[in-house]
Amino acid sequence: MKDQLAKALNDQMNYEFYSAHVYLAMAAYCSSENLDGFANFFLVQAEEERFHGMKIYKFLNDRGQRATIQALGEPNNTYSSMVDVFEQGYKHEVANTKRFYDLSDLAIQDREHATINFLKWFIDEQVEEEALFDGIITKLKRIDQDSNAFYMMDAEFAGRSFDPAAEE
C-alpha cells in the first residue's frame, strides 16, 4: 500500500471517530430537550461511527500499516430544532460519502484491490445512512406541529440499538 493511501485511510479512520463526536453532540442536544429517544438515536449513531473507525484501524493493521490517532475537532453544539439536527447530520453523511468516494478513487488509481474491496462496504453503508437521514427529515417536516407523531418518533428511536455483528 502506498503511503498516500495509508495516510488517507488514517485520515478517514480519524474522521469516523470525529463523526462519533458529532453524533454525541447531537445526542446531548436531544437530551437537553428531554427527547431521550432522539438522544438514543444519536448515541447509536455514535457507536456505529466508532465501530467504523475501528474497522479501518483493524484493516490498516492487517495490511501492515500503522494506525495513527489524531486530535478530534470540536463539533457543533448549537441547533435550532430537531429538523436542524437531522439536516446537519444528513450534510455530515453526504460529506462522509464524498470522502469514501475520494478514497476509492485513490485505491483504484493505486490498483490496491484489497482496499477497493474493503471500501465497498463503507460505500454501501453510506447509501443507507443518507437514506435514513433523508427519510427522517421528510417525516419530521411532514409531522411539523403534530406533537403526537413527534413523540411517537421519539418513542420509536428509544428502542433503537446497535449490533456490531449485524454490521459485518
PyMOL commands that set and color helices and strands:
alter all, ss='L'
color gray80, all
select helices_A, chain A and resi 3-32+36-62+82-109+113-143+147-158+164-167
alter helices_A, ss='H'
color red, helices_A
deselect
rebuild
show_as cartoon
